[in-house]
Each structure stands twice: as C-alpha cells, then as structure tokens.
Amino acid sequence: MADIVSFGPRNSPKTGQNGIAHPSSYNKKDNPKRGGEDIANTGPAQSDVLRANQTIDRVQPSNGRERRADQQASLGAPQRTTSQSLNLDAGPRHFRALHGRRYRELSGEELHDELRKTSAAGVFPRLREALRVLLEDRGEKPGRKHYQALLLVNTSPTLGSAPGVARVLLEMEEAGIALDSATYHAVLKVLAVHPDYLFRTQILEELRQRWFTLTTEGWHDVIVGLLRDKQIESAIAMLQSARQVGIPIPPWLYDIIIYNLCDVGEFDEVLSMLRFRVDNGEQLISGTVWYYFLDMASSALHHTATLYAWRKRVETGYLNPSSGMCLNVLNTAARHGDRLLATDVIRVLGNRSQTLQLYHYEALLESYLPSDLPTALLLLTLMTSNGVQPTDSSTRPIFLHLRQASHLPRTALSILKKLRTQGRHIPIEAVNVVIESYIDQGEFDIALETYKTLHTLCPSGPSTSTFNALFRGCRGRKDVAMFLASEMVALKVSPDALTYDSLILVCLESSQEEAVDDGWRYFEEMRRAGWRPQRDTAMAMARKCCQIGDERIWRLQGDNDEDTGIERSLLQKLVNERWMKGQGGMKNLTLLDMIDTEDVWA
C-alpha cells in the first residue's frame, strides 16, 4: 500500500504495552484527532466509534493501487483521490446502496456471522460496510471481535499487509483491549500470507510468555509462513516438532512443502516425506504432486527419487509421463546404469507408437554398461536394423568400458563375431570402437589385424573413422601409415581434417629425411580442402621448422582474424628462441616436446 512503510527493525519501531513493535512512521497518524474531531472531548461511546473508524481507515488501502482502482471501476463508481479513499463516508455509492441496505436488514447474530465471513475472505469493502452498520447504526462498542475481523481481513493477498496488522494491534493497545490467543493466531494467519520473519518470531515469543498454546491451525500457519519466507529448513523443523506433539498434518500442507523442496533440489527430503505418507496409509496423494516430483527429480538426474516415483505411479498406470519426462528418466537411468528402468521407459514410449531416435538408443546403451556388454553391442545392431545409424559418439560409453581391462577388447570382438554368425548386421562403428580400444592399450598390431579381417564382420568396409583411429597408432611407423593411406585411396574413403592432422604428425615424428616434406604436402592439400591443422599440430610443425631451419614456417601464419593459424608475433617469438638450435642439443626432440608450447605461452 502506498501509505505504508515496510515493517522491520530498520524503522526504529516503538513498543506498546503488549510488546508489539510498530513502524515509527505510524506516529504521525496516531494523533488523537481525526477529521477535525477531538476524541478526548467526545463521549465514551462516540470516542470508541471514532477510534474504530480511524482503525478501519488505516487498514483500508489507498486508491493508488491499480487493482483497487479496477475494483471500484467494476462497481460503477467514479475514481477518487487518496484522501477520499481514507474517509469512511466516501465509498462507491452503488456498492453502499447494495450492501449497506442488505446489512441493515440482518439481525445482530447474522451480521456478526457476515463479519466473520468477509474478514476470512479478505474483502475490505464489505467489512467496512458491516462495521459501519454495527458501530454507527446499532451503536455497538468496538471490541475484540471487531479488531480480530480487522486483523483477519489482511489475509487478502493483494490488499492486506503485515504493517496493516501492526497498526490494528496498536489501536487495540490504545483502546485497552488485551490480546488473547485468538488475536495472536489471527496475526499468524496473516503472516502466513504476508511473511515477516521478525514479526512472526515476536508473536511466537509472546505466545510462549503468556502460556498460550498453538492450535493445530496455528502450527499450519507458522509452517506456511516460514515456507513463504524461504526458511525451508525452519519449516521442516517446525513440521517435525508438530509431528512429535501429535499435530495432524493435512495433505495440502505436505504438498506445499514438497513443491518448495523440489524447487530447491532437496529430493532426498521429498523422498523421505513421500515414503512417510505412503507408509502411513495415505492413499490420496495428489497426482499433480507426483507428476511434479518425477519431473523435477528426473531433470536433476536423481536416481533414487526418480525410480521411486516411476515405480509408484508409472508402473502402476496412475501416471502417463510426457515424452520429455521419459527422456529425462531415460537419461537418469543411463547415468546410473539402471538398465531395468531404461528398458521400462522404452516400453512406455513403444506403447504410444513413438519412433525411437538416436538419443533414445544412446541412453539405453549407456544404461547397460558396465554390467552387460553383450546387450550393449546388440543394441548397436538393433539401431542399424531400425534405420538409426550409430555415430562415433554413440560408442563412447563402450570405449570407456573396454579400456578398463586388457581382455575386454578381445571379449567385445568375440561378441561381435557371434552376433555376425546369428545373421545380424554389424555396424562399422562397433568394430571401430574395438580398434580404438586396442590402440589405447598399445596393441597396435592386434588393431591392424582386426582391420585386415574387418570385411568378415562388416561387408560395407571401413569408414574414415576407422583409418583415423589407425593413424593415431602409427606414430613412428610412417610406412604403415602410407600403406593405410593407399588403402583409403583404393577403397575410395574420403579423408577429413582429422585424417590430415594425423598424417602430418606421423610425418613430423618420422626419422626419414623426406618425411617433413611429406608433412608439408599434406598441409598444402589440407589447406586446399579448406581446413587447417589443430593448434597443437601447427605448433609441432613450427617447432620442427625451427629445429631444421625451414623457412616454410611462415605458412603457418593465419591469413585473417577469423583464421585458425598461428599469430605472427607467436611465430616470431618461437623463431627467436629456437631457430637452428636443433643442430645441437635439440637434435633428438620428440613429438611431445614439439607439441609442448608452455614456454611459448609464457
């Protein structure tokens, strides 16, 4: 509200007889006069009415809010100034004509019942009219029930506020009305909608000092207020305390806590709470809560929570997850190697006749490792049979598994041969990953023999990736690399940038005199194809040129800002430090030394 200063310790609050802190800004408004009338000079009944009217005006929001203006416009009333909106007599005439006449026709008991309903619903205008009839027309003396209605009306999410409550409490102190348990609980209910941590703490402390006991609804309001304040740990502690003293926790409160815990990623706590509810026989947990829990847990790849929700809701047929959620669950299963969960996700997707894509197969394949290598390799053949061609990245989980032990590549090759005898189509990527594994373990000769027998497994022949893997194992064996290059030409396998990169490194490491020239020929051929060598490869070429005094080093310089060549300043520094030094102590410079550029970057 425009006329309210934030309630908090920075406002230097003053404290009344009940110990309630109030914003210092209210001091200007708490004078004994209102509208030219002196309360001290009026009679007892009149002063009580004026004080109640003053209280009503202070909790009534100003006309500056757009929502308030929209509400008045919808009732057909003209827009009013702020001073008019604070006047009890100034209100929508059409509204007063409708509700004021109806309220005057009600009995005292019915009118008090209407007062309770309008305050609980947070309807400010109706509360004003009901209080007008009670205090002005029927002459009731303002009492605790009227002030409690003024407190509860602040539960309106748009028009209520914690400072508004503080003003009502101040009026009660000035009127000499002691605060009872119902009043404190009304404040807690408002603070559940408009959280104020310090204000709530003070109210709870006064409840304790006065030996008032929190009601069941009071416990609930405190927990909700803490959640709104993002004091989630305090809310959980309060929940546990409520359980210990036997306070029943309604399902809606559990649901709110679960939503908040999911938003901050506390899935272990949510899982514990859901298990508690299920184990205690709660059967009507909201389907929306389960859906949100499964969605958030699978997005965070939390395996235990995802598996629990999947088994409780999806396997039993109560929840039909979306395709995106199924993919998240599949990725969770892949991350944690849960092949049973991954298989069940594929079952759900298959039931809705959804065509499985490459990312579905890749996640399913990863879930079978490291426990089930034969099935993982079988999936590669199934992918090909279903028209989904695996890529080199599809086999990375298999490669990471095969490199763990020296016998695993041989085991994988035996599995592929067995699958071939069963009539299955073996994709070249399956053989490539076995070759890569042999090379990674230093078994280049076995990898080369595997290549020579490749046609018995894959009639389609090798791919560019096959030769790239073999070239990486040819370091120091330029003759084998040239044989493989001639194989590529004969089989009409097109090279890529990585092929040229590997051949250049093979030539630079060779001890043959013409090897460097061969490397430059591959470099020129690579440039004509529109590629450049990788940074480390280019630096190795530059160092080799410095070692042998080769002026072709300047060809490595980038042509423009977008080129990936070496900067001229870096080349110049390298030349100044290493040119022709290779005739002496650097004669036996290794390839790793040539690639190492740490001193150049210094």
Summary of the structure (lengths in Angstrom):
residues: 602
radius of gyration: 39.8
end to end distance: 61.3
largest distance: 118.4
contacts: 1841
relative contact order: 0.04
helix: 66%
strand: 2%
